Amino acid sequence: MAATSELQEQIRQLPHRPGVYKYFGDEDTIIYVGKAIDLRKRVSSYFTKQDHNKKTQQLVRNIRRIEFTIVDSESDAFLLENNLIKQHQPKYNILLKDGKTYPYLLLTNERFPRLIPTRNKRPGDGRYYGPYANVTGMNLLVELIRALYPLRTCTYNLSEANIEAGKFKVCLEYHLGNCKGPCEAHQEEETYNQYIQQIRQILNGDLRLPKQYFRDRMSQAAQDQQYELAHQFKVKLDRLDEFQSKSTIVNANLTNIDVFSIASNEKSAFISYLKVMNGSIVLTQSVEVQKKLDEPDEEILAPLVMQMREEFESESKEILTNIALPPLPLPGVTVAQPQIGDKRKLLELSLKNVLYLRKEKESMNDRSKDLNEVRIMETIKKDLRLTELPKHIECFDNSNFQGDNPVAAMVCFRNARPSKKDYRHYHIKTVIGPNDFDSMYEVVSRRYRRLVDEGASLPQLVIVDGGKGQLSMAVKALKDLNLWGQMAVIGIAKRLEEIYVPNDPLPLYIDKKSESLRLFQRMRDEVHRFGITFHRNRRDAGTLKTELTDVKGLGPVTADKLLLKFKSVKKIRELSEAELVTEVGKAKARILVSYFAQTDAPA
């Protein structure tokens, strides 16, 4: 799409430098933000490439002016683009919305620290772990820690002075064995801090220290013949083993790694994120992103890598992906696409998750479509009082231009969807002159005689575009073929306001909001479109010419539209100027009125 002279001048002013460009639309609002290694080449491509998709073409049509910012490198451009998209939320960009507030686990920095789930981070309260994408998983972790270690849950200020002064009394948690009563000095601070050290290891995804601690205590208790105590330690060790078995252990030699994979279809991109700490996957998150301009996968994944690392506070120095990414503004962080080894297995696990998500989403959409189509067919069955579900419907229309070159078209819908391989065109062979009734008889006869000869299945419903006359001829054709009663037939007249059924002089009126009527409307529009295309192709081949095609200022599309609706130039001549305005607008109506006045004038 060519740029306006004003935009061309703005493009000429763009430098051959890396930077960020902003497109402004109506009301001077930002509608798109992009980055480029070469600003002039990138922006020019929007107006010179011929293979843009419809969404990009729409964007280009709405561009009114361009602004740009030069930066030093591609990674700087990436960072600036990301910030501008978050700030302005442009219409045609993938919107990087701020993530929801994920929960954390807080180990307080007070004497005898507490473990508290929270969604609010306040500096100075202690060490925060997380955030956790899965609240259920976080709660299981809290449950494990509290089963292993007798942590206090009270909010008392357990300073040495307060405890020595006897300000506090033990609560029910102490009597239940869930707390050792540090508030009354029943528990040593050194032992409690050993628990906290092990809890920190667990929260960091490393179970080696706490497992070794309980293993040593179990052995020592057994040696001292304290078998009941040894059993208690064994139960806790078993809980750690059970928790670890539910975690995905990749390799203890792998430290902190972020794993991202992406898979997309025409409408959406699906991203999977695995956060690995100390050889264990401690967090998984999958998201779906709606495409705006058919963006390539690397343009979608790169900003999401930045956003998800920020949301989940990742400090890993290594990122694994299944596609090559542009340079990211992450100093000291490497991005790789492993091909073998444990890192490749990690990436394949992430990719397996994202492919499953895409498949499930597509299956869900298909199931939704199937349910929608079944509902529509059930509605048709009910509205027309059919005996079976109309899974196969065919719709006929015929027309001629001034009595010459009569043609017809048939469209087929299966399961309420167009089945274009079954569409058919017909040249009328046995009818002379403009006779819609006989033409309908011919095409219906030819269609179903062929289906019978080929042993093909017949439709459950046949629709003819027309009133009682066309319907009666379709019924006659089916009777002559001995097919009457094997399929339902209806005729549609007066813009779908009336539906005629055989042997009933009165039309059937269906609620205009009914899905039946909407499908019939769609089928009639489709058979008209199909017929117009047929006429146009014949005319372009030099085989079809009408009086209207000679009218200067009236195009073939308008001529086809009028002739298909009114069937002949004679009927078009009889329309008033107001009626012509309704059909083709004021300018073309004046052209036709003037033309008819000249041709009707006496010689």
N, C-alpha and C positions, 0 to 999 in steps of 0.2 A: 504494500500500500504506500503510495507516494506521500511524502511529507508536504505540508503547506509551505509556501515561500518563507513564512516567518519561522517555522520549525527548521527549515533547511539552513537558514542563517544561524540559528542557535547551534545546530549540529556542526557547522563549519567552524564555530568558535571553540569546540571541544578539543582539548589537547590529546596527544597520543601518550597519555600517562595513566598509571593506575589510579583508581578513585571510585567514588560512589556517585550515581546519578539518580535524580528524583524526577518523576513525571507528575505534572500537575494537570488536573482535569477541570471540569466546570466548578465555579465558585472558588477557584484557586486552591483546591484541596489536593493533598498528595494522594495519588492513586497507585503508585508503584515506586519501590526503591530497589535498585540493583547495584551490583559491584562489577568492576571490569579491570582487567590488566591494561587494556587500551580503551579509554573512554570513547573516543571518536568511532573506532571500528565497531564497538559493541552497540552503541546507540544507533549508528547508521544501519546496522543489520536489521533492526526492527522495521525499517521503512523500505529496505531493498530486497530482503528474502521473500520468495514467493510461496514457500511451503509452510507458513505459519498455520497453526490450528485456529479454530474459531474463537477460542478464548483470547488468544494473543491478538488476533485481528480486532476483536472488540476493544482490547486495551489500547491498541494503536489508534483506533478511531476516536478515542476519548482523550488523547493527549493534546493539551493546549499549550504548554510550555515546559521547558526543561531547565533544571538546575544541576550543578555538579560540584563535587568537592574533591580536590586532588589529595592523595595520601602518598606515603613513601613506599609502601609495599602492598602485596596482595593480602597478607594477613591483617594489615591495618584496615584495608578496605572491608574485609570480612567483619571485623569488629565494629566498625562504624555502621555498616549496613544492618547488622544485628541490632544495634542500639536504636537506630532510626525506625526499624520495623516495630520494635516494642513500643517506642514512643508514639508513633503516628498511626499504627495499625492500618496500613493502606489496603484498599479494597482488593487489589489483585496480588498481594503477597500472601504467602502462607503465614498465618498469624501465630506468632510464638507467644501464646498466652502465658501469663504467670501461673505457675503451678499452684495447686491447692496447698493448704497448710498441712504438711505431713507431721506425724508425731515423732517425738524424740524420747529417749530415756536419759534422765538426769541423775548423775551421781553427785550429790551435794558436797560442798567443800567444808561442811561443818564437822565438828567432833562427832564420831560415830555416824558416818555418812548414811544417807537414805537413798533408795532407788525410786525415782518418781517418773511415771509417764507424763508427758506434757507436750503441748503444741506451741508454747510460747518460750522463746529463748531470751533470757535476760543475762547479760554479761555479769560475771562475778558470782553467780549462784553455784557454779561447779562445772563439771565436765559433762558435755552433752554427747550422746551417741545417737547415730542415725543421720538423717531422718529415715523412717521406715515406711516403705510404700504400702506394705500390707499390715494393717492394724492387728489382724488375727495372729500373724506370725510374731509380731512384737509382744503380744499378750502371752503367747506360749513361752517366749523367752523369759519374760518376767516370772511366769509361773515356775519355770525350771529353776531360776536363780533363787527364788524364795523357798523352793523345796530343798535346795542344797544348803542354803546359808540362812542362819537365824538373824535376819536384819530387822532393825526396829522400824516401825511405821509411825511412831508418835512425832509430834512437832516440838517436843521440849528442847530447851537450850541446855544440853548436857555438858555444861562446863564443869571443871573439877570443883569449883567453889559451890555450885548449885547441888552437885551430887553429895559432896561432903556435908552440906547443910541439911540434907535429907528433904529437899523440897518436893520430890516426886515419889510416887508409889507405882509399883508394877501393875500392869493392866491385864486384861483377859488373854492377850497374845502371849504373855509370859506363861500363864497357867496352861495354855494350849500347847506350849513347847515351840511356838513360832518365833519367840524372841528370848534371849538369855538375860534380860533385865539389866542392861547397862545403866538405866536410870537409878538403880539402887546399888550400883557397883558390883553386880553379880557376874559381870563379864569384863575380862581384861581388854583394854584398848588395843594392845599388841595383837591379840588373837583376832579381834574384830577387823583390824587393818589387814591381816593376812587374808581374811575373807574378801575384803574390798579389792585387794590386789588380784585375786583369782577372778573376781567378777569382771574386773577391767579386761582381763585376758579373754574371758568368754564373750564380752561385748565387742571385742576386736576380732572375734572369729577364731581365736586360738584356744583350743581346749586342752593343750598338752599340759600346762601347769596345773590346772584344777584336777585333771585326771591323775596326774602323778601324786598330787597331794592326798587324794582319797585312797589311792592304791597303797601309799606308804602307811597311812593311818590304819587301813584295814589289816595290813600285814603285822603291824606293831600290836594291834589289839588281839590278833589271833595268837601271836607269840606270848602275850600276857594272859592268854586264856580268857580274854574278855569277849566271848563269842557273840554275845548280843550286840555289843558295840561294833564288833567287826562286821556283823550282818548289816547294821545301819549304814556303815561306810560302803559296803558292797551295793546296797540299794541305791545309794547316791551315785556310785560309779556306774551302775547299770543305767541310771537315768541319763547320765552324760553320754554313754554309748548309744542309747536309744535316740537322743537328740541329734547326735552326730550322724547316725545312720539315715536320719530324715533330711540331713543337709547334703548337698551335692559336693563331695570332696573331689577336687580335680587333681591336684598334686601339691603336696606340702612344700615343694621347692618353688612353686609359683607364689610370689608375694602379692602385691596389690596391682590389679589389672582391671581396666574397664573394657567390656566387650560390647560392641554395637553391630547389629546387622539390620539390613533393610530389604524389603521386598514390596513391590508395588503392582498396581493394575492401572487401568485407565483413569479411575476416579480418585484413588486413595493410595497412600504409602503407609506401610506398617513397619514399625521399628521396635526392636527388642534390645533391652539393656541388661547386662549382667554385671554386677559389681563383685569382684573377687578380692578377698582379704585373707592372707595367711593360708592360701590353698583351698579355701571354701567359698562357695557362692553365698554371699550374705544378703543380696538384694536382687530381685528381678523386677523388671517393669516393662510392659509392652504398651505401645500407643498407636493410634490410627490418626493420620493427618490427611485432611481433604486437600487435594490438589487444586490450584487456582489457574495455572497456565501450562499444564502438562510439564512441570518442572522435572529435570533429570534427577535421579536418585541422589547424586552427590550434593546437589544444591539443597535438597531437603534434609539429608542426614547431617551435614556439617553444622548448621546452627543448632540442631537438636542435640548433638554431642555436647556443645557448649552449654546449652540450657540444662540438660539432665545432670551433667557433672556439677553444675552450680546448685541445682535443687537438692541433690543428694550428697553435696559437700565432698565430692571425690578429690583426693589428693594424689591419686595414682599417677605414676610417670610413664605409663604405657597404655596405649589404646589399640585394641584389635578391631578391625572392621572387615566386612566382606566386599567392600568396594574401595577404590582409590578416592581419597578426599583432597580438596584443595588445602593449602597451608593454613593451619589453625593458629590463632594467636595464643599459644600455650607454650611458653618458654620451658625448655627442659623436658617436654613430653614428646615421646615418639609415637608415631602412628604406623601400624604394620598390618599386612595381610598375610598371615602365616599359611603355609602350604602343607606342613607336616608337623608331627609331634603333638604334645599336650596342648599347646596353644591353638593348633588347628582343631583339635577335638572340642576345645572351649568354643571356638567360633562356630563350629558345626552345631553345637548344642543351642547356641543363640539363634542360628539360622533356622533350626528345626522349630523353635518356638515361634518365630515370626512367620514362617510358612504355614504353620498350623493356624495362627491367628488370621492370616489372609484367607485360607481355605474356609474357616468357620464363618468369617464375615460374608464371603461370597455365597456359601451355602445358605446362610441366614437370609440373604437377599433373594436367592432363588426360591427358598421356601415361602418367603413373603409374597413373591410374584405368583407362585403356584396357588397359594391360598386366595390371593386377590382374583386370579383368573377363574378359579372354581366358584367363587362367590358370584362373579359376573354371569357365568353360565347358569348357575342356579337361579339367578334373578330372571334371566331370559326364559328359562324353562317355566318359571312361575308366571311371568307376565303374559306369555303366549300360550300357557296351558299345554305345554308339550308333554309327551309321554316319556321322553328320554333327554339326557343332558346334551345340549347342542355343542359337541366338541369340534364339529366340522361344519362351517357355515360358508356359503358362497353367495356373492352378490353380483347381479348383472345390471348393465346399463348399455343402451344403444343410442346412437345419434347419427345425424347426417347433415351435411352442409348443403342447403338449398336443394335437397333431394338427390344430390350426387354423392358418390363414394360413401355409402352408408357403412358404418363400422360399429363394433360393439366391444365391450370389455367385461372381464370377469375377474374378481379378486376373491381369494380364499383365505379364511382365517381358521387356524387350528388352535384349540385351547385358548381362544380369545386373543391370539397373536397373529399377525400377518404371516402367511406362508408364501413368500414371494415366488418360490420355485413353482408354485401351482397357479400363478396368475396366467391369464390367457387373453390374447387379442383375437378378434374375429373380423374378417371381411364378409359383409353380407353378400350372399351369392344368389339367392333365389327370389329376392324382393326387388321390385322395380319401383323407384320413387320413394318419397318420404312416408314410410308406413311403419311406425314404431311397433304396432301390434304384431304384424307378420314378422318383423325383424326379431322381436323377442321370441316368437315361436321357433324361428330358425336356430338361434344361438342356444336356446335351452335344449332343443332337440339334439343339436350336434354335440353339445357338451355331454349329455348323459347317455346318448347312444354310444359315444366313445368309451365312457367309463365302464358301461356294461360290457362292451366288446373286449376291453382290456382286463375285465375282472377286478377292477379297482373298487374301493369302498365308496359308497354314496354319502353325501352330506346329510346331517340331521335337519338342517334348515337351509332353505333357498330364499333369497331376498331379491325382488325385482324393483328397480327404481321406476315407479309409476303407480298409477291408481288401478281401478278395477279392470280397465281394458288390458293393460299389460299383464296383470295378475291372471286374468282368465286365459290368455294365450299361453302363459307358462304352465298353467294347470292342464290345458288341452295337450300341450307337448308331452307332459308326463303321462297323461292317460293314453296317448297314442303309442307310447313306449312301454305301456303296462307297468309303469313305475308309480302310478298314483297311489298314495297311501304309504309309500315307503320313505317319504321325507315330507316335512312341513314346508309350506310355501306362504310367503306374505308379500304384499306390495306396499311400498311406501310412497306417499304423495304429500304435496304441499309442505315441503321442508320438514319432513318427519313429524308433522303435527297429526297426521292420520296414518293409521296402519290398517290395511285391508286384509282380511282373511277370506279364503274361498267360501262360497255359499252363504255369505252374510253381507247384505246390502249396506249395513251400517259400519262405519269404521271403528276400530278399536283405539281408544285414547290411552296412552301410557304416560304416567307422571314424567314431566320434563326433567326431573332430577334423577330419574331412574338410570341405573348403570346400563340397563338394556338399551335405552334410547341413546345414550352416549356412545355405546359400541356401534349401533346402527349408523349414527352420524359419522363416526370414524370410517366405517366401511364405505358409506356413500361418498365421502370425501376422497377416499382412496381410489375407488373405482372411477370417479371423475378425473382424478389426477392421472391415473393410468391411461384413461381414454384420451385425455388431452395430449399426453406425450406421444401416443400413437398417431394422432392427427398431425402433430407438429413434425414428426419424423417423415410422414408421408409427404407433407407439404414441402419440407426441406429437400426431399428427393425429387421434387418437381412433379409429383403425381396428384397433388391436390391444390386447388386454387378456388377462392371464393371471392364474391364481390367486395366483401369487407377488406380483403387484403390489398385492394387497390385504393382504399381511402387514405389519403395522405395525412399523416399525424396519428394514425391508429395502428398500433403494433399487432403482431400475430398473437400474442398472449391475450390481449383484450378481445380480438376477433374470436379466438377459440372459446373464451369464457362466455361471450354473448351467444354464440351459435350453439354451444353445448347446452346452454340453459333454455334458449328460446327456439332452438331447432331449425329456424330458417330466418333469412334476411327479411322476408315479408312480415313476420311477427315483430321483428325488431323495429321496422319502419312504423308500426302501429303504436309504439310506445310514446308516451308524452315526454317532453324534455325533463320534467321533474323525475319521471321514472328512470330515464337514462342517467340523470345525475346520481340517483341512488346506486345504480349499477357500476358506473365508470367514472364518476366525478364530473365537475362542472366543465373543465376544459375539453375533455373528450366528448362529452354530451353535446357541446356547441358544435364541435367538428362534425358529428354525425347528423345533427339537425340541419346544418348548412349543406352537407352532402346530399341528404335526402331531398331537401328543398330544390337543389339544382337538378337532380336526376328526375324528380317528379314534375318539373316545370314543362309545359307544353313546348314543342319544337317550333 
